[in-house]
Amino acid sequence: MSSILVIEDQDDLRIHLVDLFRGCSYDVDGAADGQVAVELLDDKVYDLVLTDLRLGHQVDGLDLLDYVKERHPDTEVIIMTAYGSVEGGVVAIQRGAYDYLTKPFREPEVLQLVRRALGRGASRAAVRD
């Protein structure tokens, strides 16, 4: 079972995404801020991290991206934001994000992106083994 960490400071969206992914039989944890996410990432290796870019606290989405890639390079990261720009997407991809998702998004869109990201991670792990 693939594991996903959802980091989103908007409670309604975080809860919705956690429920959506659990309904697809993923092992899912949620965090409301970057500090809680760091604690979870220190205790568990996730296959995918889906994080908001702006978290309203000291640790933002790009900080989390760097943290994940440094400690767990095979974990895929998707950055989501309501403040989408081409420049922001390019920066996230250059720093190792799998993709950049602009809010609002539709469920089929996010599910397809999550499946592709998890598939890429699984393929890399298989090649390495």
C-alpha positions as CSV (number, residue, x, y, z in Angstrom):
1,M,0.0,0.0,0.0
2,S,1.4,3.4,-1.0
3,S,1.8,6.0,1.7
4,I,1.0,9.7,1.3
5,L,1.5,12.7,3.5
6,V,-0.8,15.7,2.8
7,I,0.3,19.0,4.2
8,E,-2.3,21.7,4.0
9,D,-3.2,24.5,6.4
10,Q,-6.8,24.8,5.3
11,D,-8.5,22.2,7.4
12,D,-11.4,21.5,5.0
13,L,-9.1,20.8,2.0
14,R,-6.7,18.7,4.1
15,I,-9.4,16.5,5.5
16,H,-11.0,16.2,2.1
17,L,-7.8,15.1,0.5
18,V,-7.0,12.6,3.3
19,D,-10.5,11.1,3.0
20,L,-10.2,11.0,-0.8
21,F,-6.9,9.1,-0.8
22,R,-8.0,6.8,2.0
23,G,-11.0,5.9,-0.1
24,C,-8.5,4.8,-2.8
25,S,-6.8,2.5,-0.3
26,Y,-3.7,4.6,0.3
27,D,-2.1,4.9,3.7
28,V,-2.5,8.6,4.4
29,D,-1.4,11.1,7.1
30,G,-2.3,14.8,7.2
31,A,-0.4,17.7,8.7
32,A,-1.7,21.3,9.2
33,D,1.7,22.9,9.1
34,G,5.3,22.4,8.1
35,Q,6.6,21.7,11.6
36,V,4.2,18.8,12.1
37,A,5.1,17.5,8.7
38,V,8.8,17.5,9.6
39,E,8.0,15.5,12.7
40,L,6.0,13.0,10.6
41,L,8.8,12.8,8.0
42,D,11.3,12.1,10.7
43,D,9.3,9.1,11.8
44,K,8.1,7.6,8.5
45,V,9.1,7.4,4.9
46,Y,6.3,8.3,2.5
47,D,6.0,7.4,-1.1
48,L,4.4,10.8,-1.9
49,V,4.2,14.1,-0.2
50,L,1.5,16.5,-1.4
51,T,2.1,20.0,0.2
52,D,0.7,23.4,-0.1
53,L,3.3,26.0,-1.1
54,R,2.2,28.6,1.5
55,L,1.6,27.2,4.9
56,G,1.5,30.4,6.9
57,H,4.2,29.3,9.3
58,Q,8.0,29.2,9.4
59,V,8.3,26.1,7.2
60,D,6.7,26.5,3.7
61,G,6.2,24.0,0.9
62,L,9.6,24.6,-0.8
63,D,11.3,24.1,2.6
64,L,9.5,20.8,2.9
65,L,10.4,19.9,-0.7
66,D,14.1,20.4,0.2
67,Y,13.8,18.5,3.4
68,V,12.1,15.5,1.8
69,K,14.6,15.4,-1.1
70,E,17.6,15.6,1.2
71,R,16.4,12.8,3.5
72,H,14.2,10.6,1.2
73,P,15.3,11.3,-2.4
74,D,12.9,8.6,-3.8
75,T,9.8,10.2,-2.2
76,E,7.9,12.1,-4.8
77,V,6.7,15.6,-3.9
78,I,3.8,17.5,-5.5
79,I,3.5,21.2,-4.7
80,M,0.0,22.7,-4.7
81,T,-0.9,26.4,-4.5
82,A,-3.6,28.9,-5.1
83,Y,-1.0,31.3,-6.2
84,G,0.2,29.5,-9.3
85,S,2.7,31.0,-11.6
86,V,4.9,29.6,-14.3
87,E,8.0,30.9,-12.4
88,G,6.8,29.1,-9.2
89,G,6.3,25.9,-11.0
90,V,9.7,26.0,-12.6
91,V,11.4,26.7,-9.3
92,A,9.5,23.7,-7.7
93,I,10.4,21.4,-10.5
94,Q,14.1,22.5,-10.5
95,R,14.3,21.8,-6.8
96,G,13.0,18.2,-7.3
97,A,9.2,18.4,-7.2
98,Y,7.4,15.8,-9.4
99,D,4.8,18.4,-10.4
100,Y,3.0,21.6,-9.4
101,L,-0.8,21.7,-9.0
102,T,-2.8,24.9,-9.1
103,K,-5.8,25.2,-6.8
104,P,-8.7,24.9,-7.2
105,F,-8.4,21.5,-8.8
106,R,-10.8,18.7,-9.5
107,E,-10.7,15.3,-7.9
108,P,-10.0,13.3,-11.1
109,E,-7.1,15.7,-11.8
110,V,-5.4,15.2,-8.4
111,L,-6.0,11.5,-8.4
112,Q,-4.5,11.0,-11.8
113,L,-1.4,13.1,-10.8
114,V,-1.0,11.1,-7.6
115,R,-1.2,7.8,-9.5
116,R,1.4,9.0,-12.0
117,A,3.7,10.2,-9.2
118,L,3.4,7.0,-7.3
119,G,4.0,5.0,-10.4
120,R,7.2,6.9,-11.1
121,G,8.4,6.3,-7.6
122,A,7.7,2.6,-7.8
123,S,9.5,2.3,-11.1
124,R,12.6,4.0,-9.7
125,A,12.6,1.7,-6.7
126,A,12.3,-1.4,-8.9
127,V,15.2,-0.3,-11.1
128,R,17.3,0.3,-8.0
129,D,16.5,-3.1,-6.5
